Amino acid sequence: MVERAIAMEPMRDLLDWLPMLPVTSAQQVDYQAADPAVLIVLAEAAETTMNTINRGVGGIGLLLAHSSPLVADGTIDADTIERLGFLLSEISALSTGCMLLATRCRRETADFHPT
C-alpha cells in the first residue's frame, strides 16, 4: 500500500503563528524581541506559501493564455477574466508580503543556533 503524504498547509501555519509575534507600543512587529523558534517557523511557512502562490499564479496564467479563444467566442465571459485578474492581484500582494516577512525573520535568526 502506498502511503499518502500529509498535506502541507503553510498558509494556515502562517496564520496560526503570526499572533505569536510581539508588537511595540507603536503596533509594529518587534522582530528582535521575538522568540527565534517562532521566527524560523514563520519564515518557513512564509517561504512555502510564497512558492506555492507563485507556482499557482503561473499555472493560472498559462490557463488564461490558452483560454483566449473561449473568451473570444463568449464561452467564458469577460467578467470571469476580470475577477480572476483581481484575485491574481491580491494573491500576488500576499506573496510579496510573505517574502518580506520571511526575509525579516531570516535576518533576525541568521546567527541563531538551537541547542
N, C-alpha and C positions, 0 to 999 in steps of 0.2 A: 504494500500500500504506500502511496506517495503522501508524504506529509505536506500539508499546506503551510505556506509561510504566513506568519502573523502579519496582518495588515499594519503598516505604519500609519500613524495619524499625527504627522508633525505639526499641523496647524492646531489641532486640539491640544497637543503638548505645549505649544507656544502660548495658547490662551490660558491653560492651566497654570503655567509657571510665571507668566508676566506679573500677576499680582504679588509675587514674592520679592519684587524689586523695591528697594526703599526709595522714597522720594524726599527731596529737600523741602524746606518751607516754601519755596517758590514753585512747588509742584513739578520739579524736574527730576528725572531719574538720577539717583546718586549711585553711579556705577562703582565708584571707589569704595563705598560702604557696603556694597552687595556681597553676599556670600559667593565666593569664586565657583563653588559647585553649581549654584543656580545659574551663574553666567555661562558656564560651559553647557549646561542643558539647553539654555535659551539659544546660545549660538548654534548648537547643532540642529535644534528644531527650526530656527530661522533659516539656516542654510538649506536644509532639506525642503522646507516649504518653498523657498525661493527657486530651487532647482525644479521642483515639481510644477510650480506655476509656469516657469519658463518653458519647460517641455510641453505642457498642456497648451499654452498660448501658441506655441509653434504648430502644434497639431491642429488647433482650431483655424489658424491662418492658412494652413495647407488645405483644409476642407473648404474654407471660404474661397480660396483661389480657384478651386476646381468646381465650385458651385455657380460660377458666373452664368453659365447657360441656363441654369434653373431660375436664376433671378431675372435674366433677360426675357424668358418666356412666361414669367409670372407664377411659376410653381412655388417659388419662395418669394414672399413679398419683401419689399424694401424695408418695411418696419422691423422685420426679423433681423435683417442685417444691421440696422441701426441699433437695435437692442443689444446685439452681440458686440457691436463697437463700444458701447458704453460699458458693458461688462468687462471687456478686454482692457479698457482704460483703467477701471477700478482695480482689476486683478494685477495689472502691471504696477500700479501705485503701491499695492500691498507687497509685491515682490521687491520693489525699491526700498520700502520700509524694512523689510526683512534683512536686506543686505546691510543697511545702515545699523540695525540692531546687532546683527552678527559681528560686524566689524568692531563696534564699540565693545561688545562683550569679549571678543578675542583680544583686543588691545589691553583690556584690564586684567586678563588672565594669562598674558604672554609668559610671565615668569612664575606662574602657579604650578606647583608640583605636589599633587596629593600624596599623602603618606599611606 
